[in-house]
């Protein structure tokens, strides 16, 4: 008779339902963590990755990841300039492909 009273008390215990809810939430959290870890937007999933934030804007930013090294470049908003020489000519073909013809010193581009 005494064991029957203990069984009835254990079946109606509200703590058991709370423990079950906690178990469900742990499974949901684990599934979300796995989804985020396998996301292609995760910058730590690929060995080499380049991300450009706000392209074409004055506050443009570029993040480059190579292996374990992260480098961050910020736009100054100024137009770049430099000194150099002509290296050749690029032609766009009818099929959309690009053809690059290097320039040899003293030889005109044909």
C-alpha positions as CSV (number, residue, x, y, z in Angstrom):
1,X,0.0,0.0,0.0
2,X,2.8,2.4,0.9
3,X,4.5,2.0,-2.5
4,X,1.4,3.0,-4.3
5,X,1.3,6.4,-2.6
6,X,4.9,7.0,-3.6
7,X,4.2,6.1,-7.2
8,X,1.2,8.6,-7.3
9,X,3.4,11.4,-5.9
10,X,6.1,10.8,-8.5
11,X,3.7,10.9,-11.4
12,X,2.3,14.3,-10.4
13,X,5.7,15.9,-9.7
14,X,5.9,19.3,-11.6
15,X,9.7,19.3,-11.5
16,X,9.7,16.3,-14.0
17,X,8.0,18.4,-16.6
18,X,10.5,21.2,-16.1
19,X,13.4,18.8,-16.5
20,X,11.8,17.5,-19.8
21,X,11.5,21.1,-21.1
22,X,15.1,21.8,-20.3
23,X,16.1,18.7,-22.2
24,X,14.1,19.9,-25.2
25,X,15.8,23.3,-25.1
26,X,19.2,21.7,-24.9
27,X,18.5,19.7,-28.1
28,X,17.2,22.9,-29.9
29,X,20.3,24.9,-28.9
30,X,22.6,22.1,-30.0
31,X,20.9,22.0,-33.4
32,X,21.2,25.8,-33.8
33,X,24.9,25.6,-32.9
34,X,25.5,22.9,-35.5
35,X,23.6,25.0,-38.2
36,X,25.6,28.1,-37.5
37,X,28.9,26.2,-37.5
38,X,28.2,24.7,-40.9
39,X,27.0,27.9,-42.4
40,X,28.8,29.2,-45.5
41,X,28.7,32.7,-44.0
42,X,30.8,31.5,-41.0
43,X,34.2,33.2,-41.6
44,X,35.9,30.4,-39.6
45,X,34.7,27.6,-41.8
46,X,36.9,28.2,-44.9
47,X,40.7,28.4,-45.1
48,X,40.6,31.5,-47.4
49,X,37.8,34.0,-47.5
50,X,37.3,37.7,-48.5
51,X,34.3,39.6,-47.2
52,X,33.5,43.1,-48.5
53,X,31.1,45.2,-46.3
54,X,29.3,48.2,-47.7
55,X,30.8,48.0,-51.3
56,X,31.1,51.3,-53.0
57,X,30.2,53.3,-49.9
58,X,32.6,55.7,-48.1
59,X,32.7,53.4,-45.1
60,X,33.6,50.3,-47.2
61,X,35.5,47.6,-45.4
62,X,37.3,44.4,-46.6
63,X,38.1,41.5,-44.3
64,X,40.6,38.9,-45.7
65,X,41.1,35.5,-43.9
66,X,44.0,33.3,-44.9
67,X,44.3,30.3,-42.7
68,X,44.2,31.5,-39.1
69,X,45.2,35.1,-40.0
70,X,42.5,37.8,-40.3
71,X,43.3,41.2,-41.9
72,X,41.0,44.1,-42.0
73,X,41.2,47.0,-44.5
74,X,39.1,50.1,-44.3
75,X,38.5,52.6,-47.1
76,X,39.8,56.1,-46.7
77,X,37.3,57.4,-49.3
78,X,40.0,58.8,-51.5
79,X,40.6,57.8,-55.1
80,X,43.8,55.8,-55.5
81,X,46.6,56.8,-57.7
82,X,50.1,55.6,-58.4
83,X,52.9,55.4,-60.9
84,X,53.5,52.5,-63.4
85,X,53.9,51.5,-67.0
86,X,51.5,49.9,-69.4
87,X,51.7,46.1,-69.1
88,X,49.6,45.1,-72.1
89,X,46.2,45.2,-73.5
90,X,43.0,43.3,-72.6
91,X,40.4,42.5,-75.2
92,X,36.8,41.3,-74.6
93,X,35.8,38.7,-77.1
94,X,32.3,38.2,-78.6
95,X,31.7,35.1,-76.4
96,X,32.4,37.2,-73.3
97,X,35.8,35.8,-72.5
98,X,38.8,38.1,-71.9
99,X,42.1,38.0,-73.8
100,X,45.2,39.6,-72.3
101,X,48.1,40.4,-74.6
102,X,51.3,41.4,-72.7
103,X,53.4,44.2,-74.0
104,X,57.0,43.4,-74.8
105,X,59.5,46.3,-74.3
106,X,60.1,48.1,-77.6
107,X,57.5,46.0,-79.4
108,X,54.2,47.8,-80.3
109,X,50.9,46.1,-79.3
110,X,49.3,44.5,-82.3
